[in-house]
Amino acid sequence: MAGAGPVGLRLAGELRLAGVATTVLERTTERGPFTRGLGVHARTVEVLAMRGAADIPLERGRKMPQWHWGML
């Protein structure tokens, strides 16, 4: 497995819960200046909630009344 972004870490966690040993490799040596998860969609929150991990992004995130990828 490669990548310590949100998807790679989530996959590594799920595989570990299933008893599969995992190794996460990240190419970069330092954290970047920006988040790799700019937006959290409803389905992402649902998936995080299945593992009891939705509270932090919901509490700390900035809620947007509407958003579109072209608004960047």
mmCIF file as Biopython writes it, N, C-alpha, C and O atoms, coordinates in Angstrom:
data_model
#
loop_
_atom_site.group_PDB
_atom_site.id
_atom_site.type_symbol
_atom_site.label_atom_id
_atom_site.label_alt_id
_atom_site.label_comp_id
_atom_site.label_asym_id
_atom_site.label_entity_id
_atom_site.label_seq_id
_atom_site.pdbx_PDB_ins_code
_atom_site.Cartn_x
_atom_site.Cartn_y
_atom_site.Cartn_z
_atom_site.occupancy
_atom_site.B_iso_or_equiv
_atom_site.auth_seq_id
_atom_site.auth_asym_id
_atom_site.pdbx_PDB_model_num
ATOM 1   N N  . MET A ? 1  ? 0.849   -1.166 0.000  1.0 0.0 1  A 1 
ATOM 2   C CA . MET A ? 1  ? 0.000   0.000  0.000  1.0 0.0 1  A 1 
ATOM 3   C C  . MET A ? 1  ? 0.894   1.227  0.000  1.0 0.0 1  A 1 
ATOM 4   O O  . MET A ? 1  ? 1.980   1.215  0.578  1.0 0.0 1  A 1 
ATOM 5   N N  . ALA A ? 2  ? 0.444   2.260  -0.634 1.0 0.0 2  A 1 
ATOM 6   C CA . ALA A ? 2  ? 1.230   3.487  -0.655 1.0 0.0 2  A 1 
ATOM 7   C C  . ALA A ? 2  ? 0.344   4.677  -0.348 1.0 0.0 2  A 1 
ATOM 8   O O  . ALA A ? 2  ? -0.801  4.736  -0.797 1.0 0.0 2  A 1 
ATOM 9   N N  . GLY A ? 3  ? 0.857   5.606  0.400  1.0 0.0 3  A 1 
ATOM 10  C CA . GLY A ? 3  ? 0.168   6.862  0.641  1.0 0.0 3  A 1 
ATOM 11  C C  . GLY A ? 3  ? -0.454  6.976  2.010  1.0 0.0 3  A 1 
ATOM 12  O O  . GLY A ? 3  ? -1.199  6.102  2.452  1.0 0.0 3  A 1 
ATOM 13  N N  . ALA A ? 4  ? -0.134  8.079  2.676  1.0 0.0 4  A 1 
ATOM 14  C CA . ALA A ? 4  ? -0.686  8.335  4.000  1.0 0.0 4  A 1 
ATOM 15  C C  . ALA A ? 4  ? -1.739  9.431  3.935  1.0 0.0 4  A 1 
ATOM 16  O O  . ALA A ? 4  ? -1.938  10.178 4.893  1.0 0.0 4  A 1 
ATOM 17  N N  . GLY A ? 5  ? -2.407  9.516  2.797  1.0 0.0 5  A 1 
ATOM 18  C CA . GLY A ? 5  ? -3.528  10.445 2.675  1.0 0.0 5  A 1 
ATOM 19  C C  . GLY A ? 5  ? -4.762  9.832  3.321  1.0 0.0 5  A 1 
ATOM 20  O O  . GLY A ? 5  ? -4.689  8.737  3.879  1.0 0.0 5  A 1 
ATOM 21  N N  . PRO A ? 6  ? -5.883  10.519 3.253  1.0 0.0 6  A 1 
ATOM 22  C CA . PRO A ? 6  ? -7.092  10.035 3.912  1.0 0.0 6  A 1 
ATOM 23  C C  . PRO A ? 6  ? -7.532  8.643  3.463  1.0 0.0 6  A 1 
ATOM 24  O O  . PRO A ? 6  ? -7.922  7.818  4.289  1.0 0.0 6  A 1 
ATOM 25  N N  . VAL A ? 7  ? -7.471  8.380  2.168  1.0 0.0 7  A 1 
ATOM 26  C CA . VAL A ? 7  ? -7.925  7.083  1.660  1.0 0.0 7  A 1 
ATOM 27  C C  . VAL A ? 7  ? -6.958  5.974  2.055  1.0 0.0 7  A 1 
ATOM 28  O O  . VAL A ? 7  ? -7.386  4.903  2.485  1.0 0.0 7  A 1 
ATOM 29  N N  . GLY A ? 8  ? -5.664  6.218  1.915  1.0 0.0 8  A 1 
ATOM 30  C CA . GLY A ? 8  ? -4.681  5.203  2.280  1.0 0.0 8  A 1 
ATOM 31  C C  . GLY A ? 8  ? -4.716  4.855  3.762  1.0 0.0 8  A 1 
ATOM 32  O O  . GLY A ? 8  ? -4.609  3.688  4.138  1.0 0.0 8  A 1 
ATOM 33  N N  . LEU A ? 9  ? -4.868  5.876  4.600  1.0 0.0 9  A 1 
ATOM 34  C CA . LEU A ? 9  ? -4.939  5.614  6.040  1.0 0.0 9  A 1 
ATOM 35  C C  . LEU A ? 9  ? -6.222  4.877  6.414  1.0 0.0 9  A 1 
ATOM 36  O O  . LEU A ? 9  ? -6.211  3.987  7.264  1.0 0.0 9  A 1 
ATOM 37  N N  . ARG A ? 10 ? -7.316  5.251  5.778  1.0 0.0 10 A 1 
ATOM 38  C CA . ARG A ? 10 ? -8.590  4.573  6.043  1.0 0.0 10 A 1 
ATOM 39  C C  . ARG A ? 10 ? -8.506  3.112  5.631  1.0 0.0 10 A 1 
ATOM 40  O O  . ARG A ? 10 ? -8.945  2.231  6.371  1.0 0.0 10 A 1 
ATOM 41  N N  . LEU A ? 11 ? -7.951  2.850  4.466  1.0 0.0 11 A 1 
ATOM 42  C CA . LEU A ? 11 ? -7.806  1.478  3.998  1.0 0.0 11 A 1 
ATOM 43  C C  . LEU A ? 11 ? -6.899  0.685  4.923  1.0 0.0 11 A 1 
ATOM 44  O O  . LEU A ? 11 ? -7.209  -0.460 5.253  1.0 0.0 11 A 1 
ATOM 45  N N  . ALA A ? 12 ? -5.794  1.266  5.345  1.0 0.0 12 A 1 
ATOM 46  C CA . ALA A ? 12 ? -4.880  0.577  6.256  1.0 0.0 12 A 1 
ATOM 47  C C  . ALA A ? 12 ? -5.584  0.240  7.566  1.0 0.0 12 A 1 
ATOM 48  O O  . ALA A ? 12 ? -5.393  -0.849 8.107  1.0 0.0 12 A 1 
ATOM 49  N N  . GLY A ? 13 ? -6.392  1.157  8.077  1.0 0.0 13 A 1 
ATOM 50  C CA . GLY A ? 13 ? -7.124  0.903  9.311  1.0 0.0 13 A 1 
ATOM 51  C C  . GLY A ? 13 ? -8.136  -0.216 9.158  1.0 0.0 13 A 1 
ATOM 52  O O  . GLY A ? 13 ? -8.255  -1.071 10.036 1.0 0.0 13 A 1 
ATOM 53  N N  . GLU A ? 14 ? -8.856  -0.220 8.066  1.0 0.0 14 A 1 
ATOM 54  C CA . GLU A ? 14 ? -9.852  -1.272 7.832  1.0 0.0 14 A 1 
ATOM 55  C C  . GLU A ? 14 ? -9.187  -2.632 7.645  1.0 0.0 14 A 1 
ATOM 56  O O  . GLU A ? 14 ? -9.666  -3.638 8.167  1.0 0.0 14 A 1 
ATOM 57  N N  . LEU A ? 15 ? -8.082  -2.662 6.898  1.0 0.0 15 A 1 
ATOM 58  C CA . LEU A ? 15 ? -7.370  -3.933 6.721  1.0 0.0 15 A 1 
ATOM 59  C C  . LEU A ? 15 ? -6.850  -4.451 8.059  1.0 0.0 15 A 1 
ATOM 60  O O  . LEU A ? 15 ? -6.918  -5.650 8.329  1.0 0.0 15 A 1 
ATOM 61  N N  . ARG A ? 16 ? -6.337  -3.566 8.884  1.0 0.0 16 A 1 
ATOM 62  C CA . ARG A ? 16 ? -5.817  -3.963 10.200 1.0 0.0 16 A 1 
ATOM 63  C C  . ARG A ? 16 ? -6.931  -4.533 11.073 1.0 0.0 16 A 1 
ATOM 64  O O  . ARG A ? 16 ? -6.730  -5.526 11.772 1.0 0.0 16 A 1 
ATOM 65  N N  . LEU A ? 17 ? -8.109  -3.901 11.031 1.0 0.0 17 A 1 
ATOM 66  C CA . LEU A ? 17 ? -9.247  -4.426 11.796 1.0 0.0 17 A 1 
ATOM 67  C C  . LEU A ? 17 ? -9.654  -5.817 11.325 1.0 0.0 17 A 1 
ATOM 68  O O  . LEU A ? 17 ? -10.206 -6.606 12.092 1.0 0.0 17 A 1 
ATOM 69  N N  . ALA A ? 18 ? -9.373  -6.114 10.044 1.0 0.0 18 A 1 
ATOM 70  C CA . ALA A ? 18 ? -9.675  -7.432 9.487  1.0 0.0 18 A 1 
ATOM 71  C C  . ALA A ? 18 ? -8.540  -8.421 9.723  1.0 0.0 18 A 1 
ATOM 72  O O  . ALA A ? 18 ? -8.602  -9.561 9.262  1.0 0.0 18 A 1 
ATOM 73  N N  . GLY A ? 19 ? -7.499  -7.989 10.442 1.0 0.0 19 A 1 
ATOM 74  C CA . GLY A ? 19 ? -6.394  -8.882 10.755 1.0 0.0 19 A 1 
ATOM 75  C C  . GLY A ? 19 ? -5.294  -8.928 9.718  1.0 0.0 19 A 1 
ATOM 76  O O  . GLY A ? 19 ? -4.435  -9.809 9.770  1.0 0.0 19 A 1 
ATOM 77  N N  . VAL A ? 20 ? -5.300  -8.007 8.786  1.0 0.0 20 A 1 
ATOM 78  C CA . VAL A ? 20 ? -4.277  -7.969 7.742  1.0 0.0 20 A 1 
ATOM 79  C C  . VAL A ? 20 ? -3.199  -6.970 8.150  1.0 0.0 20 A 1 
ATOM 80  O O  . VAL A ? 20 ? -3.491  -5.800 8.399  1.0 0.0 20 A 1 
ATOM 81  N N  . ALA A ? 21 ? -1.959  -7.434 8.217  1.0 0.0 21 A 1 
ATOM 82  C CA . ALA A ? 21 ? -0.848  -6.543 8.539  1.0 0.0 21 A 1 
ATOM 83  C C  . ALA A ? 21 ? -0.645  -5.565 7.386  1.0 0.0 21 A 1 
ATOM 84  O O  . ALA A ? 21 ? -0.648  -5.961 6.220  1.0 0.0 21 A 1 
ATOM 85  N N  . THR A ? 22 ? -0.470  -4.299 7.711  1.0 0.0 22 A 1 
ATOM 86  C CA . THR A ? 22 ? -0.290  -3.289 6.675  1.0 0.0 22 A 1 
ATOM 87  C C  . THR A ? 22 ? 0.943   -2.446 6.947  1.0 0.0 22 A 1 
ATOM 88  O O  . THR A ? 22 ? 1.393   -2.317 8.086  1.0 0.0 22 A 1 
ATOM 89  N N  . THR A ? 23 ? 1.470   -1.885 5.895  1.0 0.0 23 A 1 
ATOM 90  C CA . THR A ? 23 ? 2.544   -0.915 5.984  1.0 0.0 23 A 1 
ATOM 91  C C  . THR A ? 23 ? 2.139   0.282  5.144  1.0 0.0 23 A 1 
ATOM 92  O O  . THR A ? 23 ? 1.814   0.143  3.965  1.0 0.0 23 A 1 
ATOM 93  N N  . VAL A ? 24 ? 2.159   1.448  5.750  1.0 0.0 24 A 1 
ATOM 94  C CA . VAL A ? 24 ? 1.810   2.671  5.031  1.0 0.0 24 A 1 
ATOM 95  C C  . VAL A ? 24 ? 3.105   3.377  4.670  1.0 0.0 24 A 1 
ATOM 96  O O  . VAL A ? 24 ? 3.939   3.649  5.534  1.0 0.0 24 A 1 
ATOM 97  N N  . LEU A ? 25 ? 3.265   3.670  3.398  1.0 0.0 25 A 1 
ATOM 98  C CA . LEU A ? 25 ? 4.450   4.357  2.903  1.0 0.0 25 A 1 
ATOM 99  C C  . LEU A ? 25 ? 4.040   5.722  2.372  1.0 0.0 25 A 1 
ATOM 100 O O  . LEU A ? 25 ? 3.054   5.842  1.645  1.0 0.0 25 A 1 
ATOM 101 N N  . GLU A ? 26 ? 4.784   6.728  2.728  1.0 0.0 26 A 1 
ATOM 102 C CA . GLU A ? 26 ? 4.507   8.074  2.224  1.0 0.0 26 A 1 
ATOM 103 C C  . GLU A ? 26 ? 5.764   8.621  1.582  1.0 0.0 26 A 1 
ATOM 104 O O  . GLU A ? 26 ? 6.846   8.565  2.167  1.0 0.0 26 A 1 
ATOM 105 N N  . ARG A ? 27 ? 5.623   9.142  0.396  1.0 0.0 27 A 1 
ATOM 106 C CA . ARG A ? 27 ? 6.771   9.646  -0.359 1.0 0.0 27 A 1 
ATOM 107 C C  . ARG A ? 27 ? 7.356   10.909 0.257  1.0 0.0 27 A 1 
ATOM 108 O O  . ARG A ? 27 ? 8.575   11.073 0.302  1.0 0.0 27 A 1 
ATOM 109 N N  . THR A ? 28 ? 6.495   11.796 0.728  1.0 0.0 28 A 1 
ATOM 110 C CA . THR A ? 28 ? 6.992   13.066 1.261  1.0 0.0 28 A 1 
ATOM 111 C C  . THR A ? 28 ? 7.511   12.890 2.685  1.0 0.0 28 A 1 
ATOM 112 O O  . THR A ? 28 ? 7.040   12.028 3.428  1.0 0.0 28 A 1 
ATOM 113 N N  . THR A ? 29 ? 8.477   13.711 3.050  1.0 0.0 29 A 1 
ATOM 114 C CA . THR A ? 29 ? 9.058   13.610 4.388  1.0 0.0 29 A 1 
ATOM 115 C C  . THR A ? 29 ? 8.469   14.627 5.358  1.0 0.0 29 A 1 
ATOM 116 O O  . THR A ? 29 ? 8.636   14.505 6.571  1.0 0.0 29 A 1 
ATOM 117 N N  . GLU A ? 30 ? 7.773   15.639 4.816  1.0 0.0 30 A 1 
ATOM 118 C CA . GLU A ? 30 ? 7.177   16.664 5.670  1.0 0.0 30 A 1 
ATOM 119 C C  . GLU A ? 30 ? 5.715   16.873 5.302  1.0 0.0 30 A 1 
ATOM 120 O O  . GLU A ? 30 ? 5.294   16.617 4.174  1.0 0.0 30 A 1 
ATOM 121 N N  . ARG A ? 31 ? 4.967   17.337 6.266  1.0 0.0 31 A 1 
ATOM 122 C CA . ARG A ? 31 ? 3.560   17.636 6.033  1.0 0.0 31 A 1 
ATOM 123 C C  . ARG A ? 31 ? 3.454   18.848 5.122  1.0 0.0 31 A 1 
ATOM 124 O O  . ARG A ? 31 ? 4.196   19.816 5.283  1.0 0.0 31 A 1 
ATOM 125 N N  . GLY A ? 32 ? 2.540   18.797 4.174  1.0 0.0 32 A 1 
ATOM 126 C CA . GLY A ? 32 ? 2.331   19.901 3.249  1.0 0.0 32 A 1 
ATOM 127 C C  . GLY A ? 32 ? 1.597   21.061 3.910  1.0 0.0 32 A 1 
ATOM 128 O O  . GLY A ? 32 ? 1.069   20.914 5.012  1.0 0.0 32 A 1 
ATOM 129 N N  . PRO A ? 33 ? 1.561   22.222 3.238  1.0 0.0 33 A 1 
ATOM 130 C CA . PRO A ? 33 ? 0.924   23.399 3.833  1.0 0.0 33 A 1 
ATOM 131 C C  . PRO A ? 33 ? -0.602  23.342 3.802  1.0 0.0 33 A 1 
ATOM 132 O O  . PRO A ? 33 ? -1.257  24.108 4.508  1.0 0.0 33 A 1 
ATOM 133 N N  . PHE A ? 34 ? -1.179  22.450 2.999  1.0 0.0 34 A 1 
ATOM 134 C CA . PHE A ? 34 ? -2.629  22.385 2.852  1.0 0.0 34 A 1 
ATOM 135 C C  . PHE A ? 34 ? -3.141  20.991 3.191  1.0 0.0 34 A 1 
ATOM 136 O O  . PHE A ? 34 ? -2.414  20.004 3.078  1.0 0.0 34 A 1 
ATOM 137 N N  . THR A ? 35 ? -4.379  20.926 3.600  1.0 0.0 35 A 1 
ATOM 138 C CA . THR A ? 35 ? -5.010  19.646 3.868  1.0 0.0 35 A 1 
ATOM 139 C C  . THR A ? 35 ? -5.201  18.871 2.577  1.0 0.0 35 A 1 
ATOM 140 O O  . THR A ? 35 ? -5.366  19.463 1.510  1.0 0.0 35 A 1 
ATOM 141 N N  . ARG A ? 36 ? -5.178  17.555 2.671  1.0 0.0 36 A 1 
ATOM 142 C CA . ARG A ? 36 ? -5.433  16.734 1.499  1.0 0.0 36 A 1 
ATOM 143 C C  . ARG A ? 36 ? -6.922  16.392 1.410  1.0 0.0 36 A 1 
ATOM 144 O O  . ARG A ? 36 ? -7.366  15.770 0.445  1.0 0.0 36 A 1 
ATOM 145 N N  . GLY A ? 37 ? -7.668  16.794 2.396  1.0 0.0 37 A 1 
ATOM 146 C CA . GLY A ? 37 ? -9.109  16.590 2.394  1.0 0.0 37 A 1 
ATOM 147 C C  . GLY A ? 37 ? -9.811  17.924 2.524  1.0 0.0 37 A 1 
ATOM 148 O O  . GLY A ? 37 ? -10.278 18.280 3.606  1.0 0.0 37 A 1 
ATOM 149 N N  . LEU A ? 38 ? -9.888  18.664 1.432  1.0 0.0 38 A 1 
ATOM 150 C CA . LEU A ? 38 ? -10.438 20.011 1.487  1.0 0.0 38 A 1 
ATOM 151 C C  . LEU A ? 38 ? -11.912 20.016 1.867  1.0 0.0 38 A 1 
ATOM 152 O O  . LEU A ? 38 ? -12.354 20.858 2.649  1.0 0.0 38 A 1 
ATOM 153 N N  . GLY A ? 39 ? -12.657 19.092 1.324  1.0 0.0 39 A 1 
ATOM 154 C CA . GLY A ? 39 ? -14.082 19.019 1.627  1.0 0.0 39 A 1 
ATOM 155 C C  . GLY A ? 39 ? -14.436 17.652 2.172  1.0 0.0 39 A 1 
ATOM 156 O O  . GLY A ? 39 ? -13.868 16.641 1.757  1.0 0.0 39 A 1 
ATOM 157 N N  . VAL A ? 40 ? -15.366 17.623 3.093  1.0 0.0 40 A 1 
ATOM 158 C CA . VAL A ? 40 ? -15.851 16.354 3.639  1.0 0.0 40 A 1 
ATOM 159 C C  . VAL A ? 40 ? -17.316 16.242 3.246  1.0 0.0 40 A 1 
ATOM 160 O O  . VAL A ? 40 ? -18.154 17.019 3.703  1.0 0.0 40 A 1 
ATOM 161 N N  . HIS A ? 41 ? -17.609 15.289 2.412  1.0 0.0 41 A 1 
ATOM 162 C CA . HIS A ? 41 ? -18.966 15.095 1.922  1.0 0.0 41 A 1 
ATOM 163 C C  . HIS A ? 41 ? -19.764 14.228 2.886  1.0 0.0 41 A 1 
ATOM 164 O O  . HIS A ? 41 ? -19.206 13.595 3.782  1.0 0.0 41 A 1 
ATOM 165 N N  . ALA A ? 42 ? -21.066 14.208 2.690  1.0 0.0 42 A 1 
ATOM 166 C CA . ALA A ? 42 ? -21.960 13.468 3.581  1.0 0.0 42 A 1 
ATOM 167 C C  . ALA A ? 42 ? -21.563 11.995 3.686  1.0 0.0 42 A 1 
ATOM 168 O O  . ALA A ? 42 ? -21.568 11.435 4.782  1.0 0.0 42 A 1 
ATOM 169 N N  . ARG A ? 43 ? -21.228 11.377 2.589  1.0 0.0 43 A 1 
ATOM 170 C CA . ARG A ? 43 ? -20.871 9.953  2.632  1.0 0.0 43 A 1 
ATOM 171 C C  . ARG A ? 43 ? -19.587 9.738  3.429  1.0 0.0 43 A 1 
ATOM 172 O O  . ARG A ? 43 ? -19.455 8.731  4.125  1.0 0.0 43 A 1 
ATOM 173 N N  . THR A ? 44 ? -18.657 10.656 3.336  1.0 0.0 44 A 1 
ATOM 174 C CA . THR A ? 44 ? -17.429 10.554 4.123  1.0 0.0 44 A 1 
ATOM 175 C C  . THR A ? 44 ? -17.755 10.592 5.609  1.0 0.0 44 A 1 
ATOM 176 O O  . THR A ? 44 ? -17.199 9.816  6.387  1.0 0.0 44 A 1 
ATOM 177 N N  . VAL A ? 45 ? -18.645 11.481 6.005  1.0 0.0 45 A 1 
ATOM 178 C CA . VAL A ? 45 ? -19.046 11.561 7.411  1.0 0.0 45 A 1 
ATOM 179 C C  . VAL A ? 45 ? -19.727 10.256 7.842  1.0 0.0 45 A 1 
ATOM 180 O O  . VAL A ? 45 ? -19.499 9.782  8.955  1.0 0.0 45 A 1 
ATOM 181 N N  . GLU A ? 46 ? -20.547 9.681  6.986  1.0 0.0 46 A 1 
ATOM 182 C CA . GLU A ? 46 ? -21.204 8.414  7.302  1.0 0.0 46 A 1 
ATOM 183 C C  . GLU A ? 46 ? -20.189 7.303  7.533  1.0 0.0 46 A 1 
ATOM 184 O O  . GLU A ? 46 ? -20.307 6.525  8.480  1.0 0.0 46 A 1 
ATOM 185 N N  . VAL A ? 47 ? -19.195 7.240  6.661  1.0 0.0 47 A 1 
ATOM 186 C CA . VAL A ? 47 ? -18.161 6.201  6.794  1.0 0.0 47 A 1 
ATOM 187 C C  . VAL A ? 47 ? -17.350 6.415  8.067  1.0 0.0 47 A 1 
ATOM 188 O O  . VAL A ? 47 ? -17.059 5.456  8.781  1.0 0.0 47 A 1 
ATOM 189 N N  . LEU A ? 48 ? -16.982 7.658  8.358  1.0 0.0 48 A 1 
ATOM 190 C CA . LEU A ? 48 ? -16.261 7.947  9.597  1.0 0.0 48 A 1 
ATOM 191 C C  . LEU A ? 48 ? -17.113 7.596  10.818 1.0 0.0 48 A 1 
ATOM 192 O O  . LEU A ? 48 ? -16.596 7.080  11.809 1.0 0.0 48 A 1 
ATOM 193 N N  . ALA A ? 49 ? -18.401 7.872  10.749 1.0 0.0 49 A 1 
ATOM 194 C CA . ALA A ? 49 ? -19.300 7.586  11.875 1.0 0.0 49 A 1 
ATOM 195 C C  . ALA A ? 49 ? -19.398 6.088  12.151 1.0 0.0 49 A 1 
ATOM 196 O O  . ALA A ? 49 ? -19.608 5.689  13.297 1.0 0.0 49 A 1 
ATOM 197 N N  . MET A ? 50 ? -19.251 5.266  11.136 1.0 0.0 50 A 1 
ATOM 198 C CA . MET A ? 50 ? -19.304 3.806  11.341 1.0 0.0 50 A 1 
ATOM 199 C C  . MET A ? 50 ? -18.184 3.334  12.255 1.0 0.0 50 A 1 
ATOM 200 O O  . MET A ? 50 ? -18.297 2.283  12.886 1.0 0.0 50 A 1 
ATOM 201 N N  . ARG A ? 51 ? -17.106 4.102  12.329 1.0 0.0 51 A 1 
ATOM 202 C CA . ARG A ? 51 ? -15.977 3.759  13.203 1.0 0.0 51 A 1 
ATOM 203 C C  . ARG A ? 51 ? -15.850 4.723  14.366 1.0 0.0 51 A 1 
ATOM 204 O O  . ARG A ? 51 ? -14.838 4.715  15.066 1.0 0.0 51 A 1 
ATOM 205 N N  . GLY A ? 52 ? -16.857 5.553  14.582 1.0 0.0 52 A 1 
ATOM 206 C CA . GLY A ? 52 ? -16.841 6.486  15.704 1.0 0.0 52 A 1 
ATOM 207 C C  . GLY A ? 52 ? -15.845 7.615  15.545 1.0 0.0 52 A 1 
ATOM 208 O O  . GLY A ? 52 ? -15.338 8.143  16.534 1.0 0.0 52 A 1 
ATOM 209 N N  . ALA A ? 53 ? -15.559 7.989  14.306 1.0 0.0 53 A 1 
ATOM 210 C CA . ALA A ? 53 ? -14.532 9.006  14.062 1.0 0.0 53 A 1 
ATOM 211 C C  . ALA A ? 53 ? -15.068 10.256 13.381 1.0 0.0 53 A 1 
ATOM 212 O O  . ALA A ? 53 ? -14.293 11.007 12.788 1.0 0.0 53 A 1 
ATOM 213 N N  . ALA A ? 54 ? -16.368 10.498 13.449 1.0 0.0 54 A 1 
ATOM 214 C CA . ALA A ? 54 ? -16.938 11.655 12.748 1.0 0.0 54 A 1 
ATOM 215 C C  . ALA A ? 54 ? -16.973 12.909 13.609 1.0 0.0 54 A 1 
ATOM 216 O O  . ALA A ? 54 ? -17.145 14.007 13.080 1.0 0.0 54 A 1 
ATOM 217 N N  . ASP A ? 55 ? -16.816 12.776 14.910 1.0 0.0 55 A 1 
ATOM 218 C CA . ASP A ? 55 ? -16.972 13.929 15.802 1.0 0.0 55 A 1 
ATOM 219 C C  . ASP A ? 55 ? -15.967 15.049 15.532 1.0 0.0 55 A 1 
ATOM 220 O O  . ASP A ? 55 ? -16.357 16.215 15.460 1.0 0.0 55 A 1 
ATOM 221 N N  . ILE A ? 56 ? -14.704 14.724 15.383 1.0 0.0 56 A 1 
ATOM 222 C CA . ILE A ? 56 ? -13.680 15.765 15.233 1.0 0.0 56 A 1 
ATOM 223 C C  . ILE A ? 56 ? -13.891 16.608 13.978 1.0 0.0 56 A 1 
ATOM 224 O O  . ILE A ? 56 ? -13.910 17.834 14.084 1.0 0.0 56 A 1 
ATOM 225 N N  . PRO A ? 57 ? -14.051 16.009 12.790 1.0 0.0 57 A 1 
ATOM 226 C CA . PRO A ? 57 ? -14.259 16.890 11.633 1.0 0.0 57 A 1 
ATOM 227 C C  . PRO A ? 57 ? -15.567 17.679 11.717 1.0 0.0 57 A 1 
ATOM 228 O O  . PRO A ? 57 ? -15.640 18.803 11.220 1.0 0.0 57 A 1 
ATOM 229 N N  . LEU A ? 58 ? -16.587 17.112 12.333 1.0 0.0 58 A 1 
ATOM 230 C CA . LEU A ? 58 ? -17.851 17.844 12.458 1.0 0.0 58 A 1 
ATOM 231 C C  . LEU A ? 58 ? -17.739 19.004 13.439 1.0 0.0 58 A 1 
ATOM 232 O O  . LEU A ? 58 ? -18.328 20.064 13.221 1.0 0.0 58 A 1 
ATOM 233 N N  . GLU A ? 59 ? -16.996 18.809 14.504 1.0 0.0 59 A 1 
ATOM 234 C CA . GLU A ? 59 ? -16.842 19.854 15.512 1.0 0.0 59 A 1 
ATOM 235 C C  . GLU A ? 59 ? -15.865 20.949 15.077 1.0 0.0 59 A 1 
ATOM 236 O O  . GLU A ? 59 ? -16.107 22.131 15.322 1.0 0.0 59 A 1 
ATOM 237 N N  . ARG A ? 60 ? -14.773 20.562 14.438 1.0 0.0 60 A 1 
ATOM 238 C CA . ARG A ? 60 ? -13.717 21.522 14.105 1.0 0.0 60 A 1 
ATOM 239 C C  . ARG A ? 60 ? -13.812 22.101 12.705 1.0 0.0 60 A 1 
ATOM 240 O O  . ARG A ? 60 ? -13.220 23.140 12.412 1.0 0.0 60 A 1 
ATOM 241 N N  . GLY A ? 61 ? -14.556 21.427 11.844 1.0 0.0 61 A 1 
ATOM 242 C CA . GLY A ? 61 ? -14.635 21.871 10.460 1.0 0.0 61 A 1 
ATOM 243 C C  . GLY A ? 61 ? -15.449 23.140 10.300 1.0 0.0 61 A 1 
ATOM 244 O O  . GLY A ? 61 ? -16.263 23.485 11.157 1.0 0.0 61 A 1 
ATOM 245 N N  . ARG A ? 62 ? -15.225 23.813 9.218  1.0 0.0 62 A 1 
ATOM 246 C CA . ARG A ? 62 ? -15.978 25.017 8.888  1.0 0.0 62 A 1 
ATOM 247 C C  . ARG A ? 62 ? -17.154 24.601 8.016  1.0 0.0 62 A 1 
ATOM 248 O O  . ARG A ? 62 ? -16.973 24.082 6.914  1.0 0.0 62 A 1 
ATOM 249 N N  . LYS A ? 63 ? -18.330 24.830 8.509  1.0 0.0 63 A 1 
ATOM 250 C CA . LYS A ? 63 ? -19.532 24.441 7.780  1.0 0.0 63 A 1 
ATOM 251 C C  . LYS A ? 63 ? -19.824 25.453 6.683  1.0 0.0 63 A 1 
ATOM 252 O O  . LYS A ? 63 ? -19.789 26.663 6.910  1.0 0.0 63 A 1 
ATOM 253 N N  . MET A ? 64 ? -20.110 24.946 5.503  1.0 0.0 64 A 1 
ATOM 254 C CA . MET A ? 64 ? -20.393 25.787 4.348  1.0 0.0 64 A 1 
ATOM 255 C C  . MET A ? 64 ? -21.859 25.584 3.969  1.0 0.0 64 A 1 
ATOM 256 O O  . MET A ? 64 ? -22.293 24.445 3.797  1.0 0.0 64 A 1 
ATOM 257 N N  . PRO A ? 65 ? -22.630 26.668 3.834  1.0 0.0 65 A 1 
ATOM 258 C CA . PRO A ? 65 ? -24.036 26.501 3.465  1.0 0.0 65 A 1 
ATOM 259 C C  . PRO A ? 65 ? -24.192 25.916 2.067  1.0 0.0 65 A 1 
ATOM 260 O O  . PRO A ? 65 ? -25.157 25.202 1.795  1.0 0.0 65 A 1 
ATOM 261 N N  . GLN A ? 66 ? -23.264 26.209 1.199  1.0 0.0 66 A 1 
ATOM 262 C CA . GLN A ? 66 ? -23.224 25.614 -0.136 1.0 0.0 66 A 1 
ATOM 263 C C  . GLN A ? 66 ? -21.791 25.667 -0.632 1.0 0.0 66 A 1 
ATOM 264 O O  . GLN A ? 66 ? -21.002 26.506 -0.196 1.0 0.0 66 A 1 
ATOM 265 N N  . TRP A ? 67 ? -21.460 24.762 -1.549 1.0 0.0 67 A 1 
ATOM 266 C CA . TRP A ? 67 ? -20.097 24.714 -2.057 1.0 0.0 67 A 1 
ATOM 267 C C  . TRP A ? 67 ? -20.117 24.089 -3.437 1.0 0.0 67 A 1 
ATOM 268 O O  . TRP A ? 67 ? -20.937 23.217 -3.722 1.0 0.0 67 A 1 
ATOM 269 N N  . HIS A ? 68 ? -19.227 24.530 -4.277 1.0 0.0 68 A 1 
ATOM 270 C CA . HIS A ? 68 ? -19.084 23.989 -5.610 1.0 0.0 68 A 1 
ATOM 271 C C  . HIS A ? 68 ? -17.607 24.015 -5.965 1.0 0.0 68 A 1 
ATOM 272 O O  . HIS A ? 68 ? -16.903 24.963 -5.617 1.0 0.0 68 A 1 
ATOM 273 N N  . TRP A ? 69 ? -17.135 22.993 -6.648 1.0 0.0 69 A 1 
ATOM 274 C CA . TRP A ? 69 ? -15.700 22.910 -6.941 1.0 0.0 69 A 1 
ATOM 275 C C  . TRP A ? 69 ? -15.188 24.129 -7.684 1.0 0.0 69 A 1 
ATOM 276 O O  . TRP A ? 69 ? -13.999 24.439 -7.609 1.0 0.0 69 A 1 
ATOM 277 N N  . GLY A ? 70 ? -16.052 24.822 -8.393 1.0 0.0 70 A 1 
ATOM 278 C CA . GLY A ? 70 ? -15.630 26.000 -9.136 1.0 0.0 70 A 1 
ATOM 279 C C  . GLY A ? 70 ? -15.464 27.248 -8.267 1.0 0.0 70 A 1 
ATOM 280 O O  . GLY A ? 70 ? -15.071 28.304 -8.764 1.0 0.0 70 A 1 
ATOM 281 N N  . MET A ? 71 ? -15.765 27.127 -6.962 1.0 0.0 71 A 1 
ATOM 282 C CA . MET A ? 71 ? -15.667 28.282 -6.069 1.0 0.0 71 A 1 
ATOM 283 C C  . MET A ? 71 ? -14.261 28.489 -5.534 1.0 0.0 71 A 1 
ATOM 284 O O  . MET A ? 71 ? -14.034 29.428 -4.772 1.0 0.0 71 A 1 
ATOM 285 N N  . LEU A ? 72 ? -13.321 27.652 -5.904 1.0 0.0 72 A 1 
ATOM 286 C CA . LEU A ? 72 ? -11.973 27.741 -5.355 1.0 0.0 72 A 1 
ATOM 287 C C  . LEU A ? 72 ? -11.288 29.008 -5.725 1.0 0.0 72 A 1 
ATOM 288 O O  . LEU A ? 72 ? -10.141 29.227 -5.334 1.0 0.0 72 A 1 
#
